[in-house]
Amino acid sequence: MRVVEVSEPGGPEVLRVVERPEPVAGTGEVVVAVEAAGVNPTDLAARQGMTVGDSASPPYVLGWDFAGTVHAVGEGVDRFAPGRAVVGMVPWYAVHGRVGAYAERIAVPQEWVLPRPEGLGAVDAATVPLNALTAAQLLDRLPVRPGSQVLVTGASGAVGGYAVQLAVRAGHRVTAVAGTGDEEWVRGIGAHVVLPRDTDYSGVGEFSAVVDAVPVGEALFPAVARGGKVVSTRPVADAPAGAGIVQEVMLVDLDLPLLERLVGEVAAGRLRTRVERTFPLEAAADAHRAAEERGRRGKVVLTP
Ligand SMILES: NC(=O)c1ccc[n+]([C@@H]2O[C@H](COP(=O)([O-])OP(=O)(O)OC[C@H]3O[C@@H](n4cnc5c(N)ncnc54)[C@H](OP(=O)(O)O)[C@@H]3O)[C@@H](O)[C@H]2O)c1
């Protein structure tokens, strides 16, 4: 069976399709036949050798998000049987490429996998786990109550897009910063005020709750109220001393019950996702090139 390996850290050309032995389901594990694997910015960074915690040693396999069908189950697996449609997430920073979603089949603990609701296709499903979980967990860290004003950057992207939708659903008033020319989509997912990508943050007001999904970092500090909090997806510069801005960088946690709720919301059409393009496994390098382009309208997904 084929996987996409990073042969050495570098550009898209270091992605190689290679044969590996068939994965076997160990105790408590399921083998999933992967039909779709999302391509995320963290994969692009990991391909270049940039990871959180210990670095991965090549060759390693990329990919957090996967959707497909259960192919085999190991001893002690009680939640799944072969043939079940599933979606799941590899907590990649914990395993560093020992297993990754860019593969025809993967063996993973059943705790990384959920039944995939009927009507939710594999390609759409593979855009959900990492990004919807991150958005929900970012919002959870903000000092908000229904009616709060929330600022979200990167709102046309995956994390920002879910953050906008979840914040609107929670009853907040959302000001969202869109990507290039993508204001219409951001309005469509419910943002109350939509600002362009090149927004000057000194003129947008002061927010006590900010999801910096891009992250934009210090350019948006003028938009943060004294005592306000900014949660971001990656480390950014410290706010000026004395500005009274609380900052937190968050790393996603694979919270399966939360993920089940979010996947259910997407399946029911209450949370929207977008796919820009799919690529077969052997075109993984082209998929990474496409994912690195600005102005995408949704996720790039591999279809092994
Ligand atoms: N900490 C964690 O656990 C975690 C989890 C998931 C993701 N992340 C990180 O979160 C970030 C976003 O991920 P994603 O999957 O949402 O990415 P994505 O789907 O590529 O979306 C990024 C969006 O941000 C827009 N953008 C870029 N620069 C901008 C700016 N200066 N102002 C406003 N919008 C801007 C982009 O628009 P253009 O097309 O115009 O560039 C794009 O629409 C990445 O850095 C990713 O690594 C972290």
The ligand as an SDF file (V2000), in Angstrom:
LIG
                    3D

 48 52  0  0  0  0  0  0  0  0999 V2000
   -2.5770   25.6910   16.9660 N   0  0  0  0  0  0  0  0  0  0  0  0
   -3.2700   24.7250   16.3910 C   0  0  0  0  0  0  0  0  0  0  0  0
   -3.6170   23.7190   17.0070 O   0  0  0  0  0  0  0  0  0  0  0  0
   -3.6680   24.9160   14.9410 C   0  0  0  0  0  0  0  0  0  0  0  0
   -4.6440   24.0860   14.3740 C   0  0  0  0  0  0  0  0  0  0  0  0
   -5.0510   24.3210   13.0660 C   0  0  0  0  0  0  0  0  0  0  0  0
   -4.4530   25.3510   12.3290 C   0  0  0  0  0  0  0  0  0  0  0  0
   -3.4730   26.0900   12.9010 N   0  0  0  0  0  0  0  0  0  0  0  0
   -2.8620   27.2190   12.1700 C   0  0  0  0  0  0  0  0  0  0  0  0
   -3.9100   28.1600   11.9320 O   0  0  0  0  0  0  0  0  0  0  0  0
   -3.6100   28.9180   10.7600 C   0  0  0  0  0  0  0  0  0  0  0  0
   -4.8410   28.9450    9.8470 C   0  0  0  0  0  0  0  0  0  0  0  0
   -5.0880   27.6260    9.3750 O   0  0  0  0  0  0  0  0  0  0  0  0
   -6.2290   27.3750    8.2930 P   0  0  0  0  0  0  0  0  0  0  0  0
   -6.2880   25.9230    8.0610 O   0  0  0  0  0  0  0  0  0  0  0  0
   -7.4520   28.0960    8.6750 O   0  0  0  0  0  0  0  0  0  0  0  0
   -5.5890   28.0860    7.0140 O   0  0  0  0  0  0  0  0  0  0  0  0
   -6.2660   28.4140    5.6420 P   0  0  0  0  0  0  0  0  0  0  0  0
   -7.4800   27.5860    5.4140 O   0  0  0  0  0  0  0  0  0  0  0  0
   -5.1660   28.4320    4.6490 O   0  0  0  0  0  0  0  0  0  0  0  0
   -6.8080   29.9020    5.8340 O   0  0  0  0  0  0  0  0  0  0  0  0
   -6.0250   31.0100    6.0600 C   0  0  0  0  0  0  0  0  0  0  0  0
   -6.8890   32.2060    5.6230 C   0  0  0  0  0  0  0  0  0  0  0  0
   -6.3480   33.3730    6.1650 O   0  0  0  0  0  0  0  0  0  0  0  0
   -6.3280   34.3600    5.1500 C   0  0  0  0  0  0  0  0  0  0  0  0
   -5.2880   35.3050    5.4860 N   0  0  0  0  0  0  0  0  0  0  0  0
   -3.9500   35.1640    5.3350 C   0  0  0  0  0  0  0  0  0  0  0  0
   -3.3300   36.2640    5.7850 N   0  0  0  0  0  0  0  0  0  0  0  0
   -4.3120   37.0950    6.2200 C   0  0  0  0  0  0  0  0  0  0  0  0
   -4.2950   38.3680    6.8110 C   0  0  0  0  0  0  0  0  0  0  0  0
   -3.1590   39.0260    7.0080 N   0  0  0  0  0  0  0  0  0  0  0  0
   -5.4750   38.9330    7.1560 N   0  0  0  0  0  0  0  0  0  0  0  0
   -6.6380   38.2650    6.9630 C   0  0  0  0  0  0  0  0  0  0  0  0
   -6.7180   37.0450    6.4050 N   0  0  0  0  0  0  0  0  0  0  0  0
   -5.5610   36.4840    6.0430 C   0  0  0  0  0  0  0  0  0  0  0  0
   -6.0790   33.5980    3.8970 C   0  0  0  0  0  0  0  0  0  0  0  0
   -6.4800   34.3740    2.7890 O   0  0  0  0  0  0  0  0  0  0  0  0
   -5.5700   34.5480    1.4640 P   0  0  0  0  0  0  0  0  0  0  0  0
   -6.0230   33.4620    0.5760 O   0  0  0  0  0  0  0  0  0  0  0  0
   -5.9070   35.8900    0.9770 O   0  0  0  0  0  0  0  0  0  0  0  0
   -4.1330   34.3940    1.8710 O   0  0  0  0  0  0  0  0  0  0  0  0
   -6.9310   32.3700    4.1240 C   0  0  0  0  0  0  0  0  0  0  0  0
   -8.2670   32.5920    3.7190 O   0  0  0  0  0  0  0  0  0  0  0  0
   -2.3840   28.2490   10.1500 C   0  0  0  0  0  0  0  0  0  0  0  0
   -1.2520   28.9860   10.5360 O   0  0  0  0  0  0  0  0  0  0  0  0
   -2.3670   26.8780   10.7910 C   0  0  0  0  0  0  0  0  0  0  0  0
   -1.0900   26.2910   10.8360 O   0  0  0  0  0  0  0  0  0  0  0  0
   -3.0690   25.9060   14.1910 C   0  0  0  0  0  0  0  0  0  0  0  0
  1  2  1  0
  2  3  2  0
  2  4  1  0
  4  5  1  0
  4 48  2  0
  5  6  2  0
  6  7  1  0
  7  8  2  0
  8  9  1  0
  8 48  1  0
  9 10  1  0
  9 46  1  0
 10 11  1  0
 11 12  1  0
 11 44  1  0
 12 13  1  0
 13 14  1  0
 14 15  2  0
 14 16  1  0
 14 17  1  0
 17 18  1  0
 18 19  2  0
 18 20  1  0
 18 21  1  0
 21 22  1  0
 22 23  1  0
 23 24  1  0
 23 42  1  0
 24 25  1  0
 25 26  1  0
 25 36  1  0
 26 27  1  0
 26 35  1  0
 27 28  2  0
 28 29  1  0
 29 30  1  0
 29 35  2  0
 30 31  1  0
 30 32  2  0
 32 33  1  0
 33 34  2  0
 34 35  1  0
 36 37  1  0
 36 42  1  0
 37 38  1  0
 38 39  2  0
 38 40  1  0
 38 41  1  0
 42 43  1  0
 44 45  1  0
 44 46  1  0
 46 47  1  0
M  CHG  2   8   1  16  -1
M  END
$$$$
